[in-house]
Amino acid sequence: MKISFVLNGEKRSLEVNPSEILLEVLRKRLGLTSPKCGCDRGDCGACTILLDGKSVKSCLVLAVEVAGHEITTLEGLMQNGISPIQEKLLDNNSFQCGYCAPGFIVAAHELLENNCCPSVEEIREALAGNLCRCTGYTPIIDAIAQVCKCEHEGKKGGCGCEGR
């Protein structure tokens, strides 16, 4: 089947087998390396991407299902360099091997797009579908908690984060 979609801001078209998994198409056919194959069951989050702005596990999506949709991977999020999320993750030594990092970053990006200054509980909930086998979650959660996308200059309240 021929499908068309937007990948990291570019229109794409390609022939896919109806049973092809999106993760395999992204990695093997389109050469993207950020979504990883960790479990093939949607348990680990290593393959997390944004589909129309919502984080999904690409190992659970058939390629034909993305026809007409927009896909964003970590490569797409990095088109203008590393993000504040990535900077804070680096500052906090949040990862050892880094295998899970793209999935966590993509999930955190979705969270921060919808909630400019999330609480620790909200961060934990947003990242619940991602597993890290090396560092545990404290440095990852701490780093994301340090990212605040609000503009506080001249603002009195509003978002409720009090400028943390």
N, C-alpha and C positions, 0 to 999 in steps of 0.2 A: 504494500500500500504506500502511496506517496502522501507524506504529511508535510505541512508547513507550520512553522512556529517561530517565535522570537527567542533567540538565545543570547543572553548578555547584551541585549540591545540591537542585535543583528537579525534580520529575517533569514530564516534557514528553510530549506526544503530537502527532503531525502526520502528514499525508499526504505521502508522498514517491513520486517516480517510481523504479522499481527501478534505473535507471541514474544517479540523482543522486549526485554526489560529496559526501561529508560536509563538506568545506571550503566548498563553495558553499552548502549548507544553513545552516551556522553563520553565514556572513557575510551572504548575501543574504536568507535567510528568517528568521533569528533575530537578526540585527543585531549579532553579535559582531564586533569589529574586531581582536582580537589575533591570531588565526590569519591569516597573510597568504598570498597566492598569489604565490610566487616563481618556481617552475619548472614546476609541474604534473606533475613526474616523481618527486618524493620525494628529489631530490638536495640541496636547499638547507636544509631544516628550518624554513623560515619559517612553515609551517603546523602545527608540532608542537603536539599536545594530549596529554592523558593519557586513555587509554581503560582503565578499570578499574585506574588507577594506573600504567600503563605508557605511556611516550611512544611515540606513533605519528605518522606523517605523514598528516594528514587529507585530503590530496589523493590519497592512495592507498586510501582507505576508502570503500566505498559506504555511503550513509546507511542503507540497509536492514540493514547488518551491525551497527549499534549498537543494534538493538532489544534491550531488556532489559539494557543495559549502562549504565555510568556514565562520563560525559564530563566532564573538567575542563579549562577553558581558563585563560589568564592572568587573565581576569576573575574566575573562581572562586577562584583562588589569592590574589587581592587583596581578597577580601571583608572582611578585617580590616585593610586598609591595606597599605602596601608591606612586602615581606618583607625579612629580613636579606640575602637574595641580591640583591634590587634595591638596597638601601642600599649594599652593597659595590660593585656595578656602577657606581652613581652616583659613589661616593667615588673610584673608580679611573678615571673618565672612559672607561669601557669601550666606549662606542658613539659613533658620530658621527651617522649618520642614524637609527638605532634600528629600522630595518625588520626586522632579524633578531632584535632583543632578545626578543620574546615567546617565540620558539622556543628560544632559549638558556636563558631563565629556566625554562621548563617542563621542559626536559631536565635542567637543574641541580637543579630541585626533585625530580625522580624520583631522581636520583643521591643527593642528601642524605637522602632518605627511607630509602634502603637502605644508605647508608654515611655515618655522621654526620661523619666527617672524612677525606675521600678524599685520596689522594696526587695529585700533579700528573699522573702517568701515568693514574690512574683518571679524573680530570677530563677529560683529553684524549680518552680512549676514550669516555666518556659523551657528549661533545659532538661526536664525529667526524661525525655526520650533519647538522651545522649549519654553514652558511657565513656568514661576515661579509665583505662586500666593502669595508669602510671602514677599520677599525682594526687588522685582524689579530687574532690570538687571544691574545697575551700579556696585555693588560689584562683580558680576559674570564676567562682561566684564573686570573690572580692574584687577581681579586676573589672567585671561587668558592672558591679555596684559603683565603681569609681567613674563610670562614663555617665555623664549627664548631658543631654542634648538641648537643654533649655538655655535661653538667653535671660540672665537674671539682672542685667544692667537696667535699672529703672523699673523693674517689675516688682510688684509687691504681692507675693504669693502666686496664685494662679495654678501652678502645677502641683503645689503641695510638697515639693522636695526641699524647700528652704535653702536652696543653693548649695546642697552638698556637693 
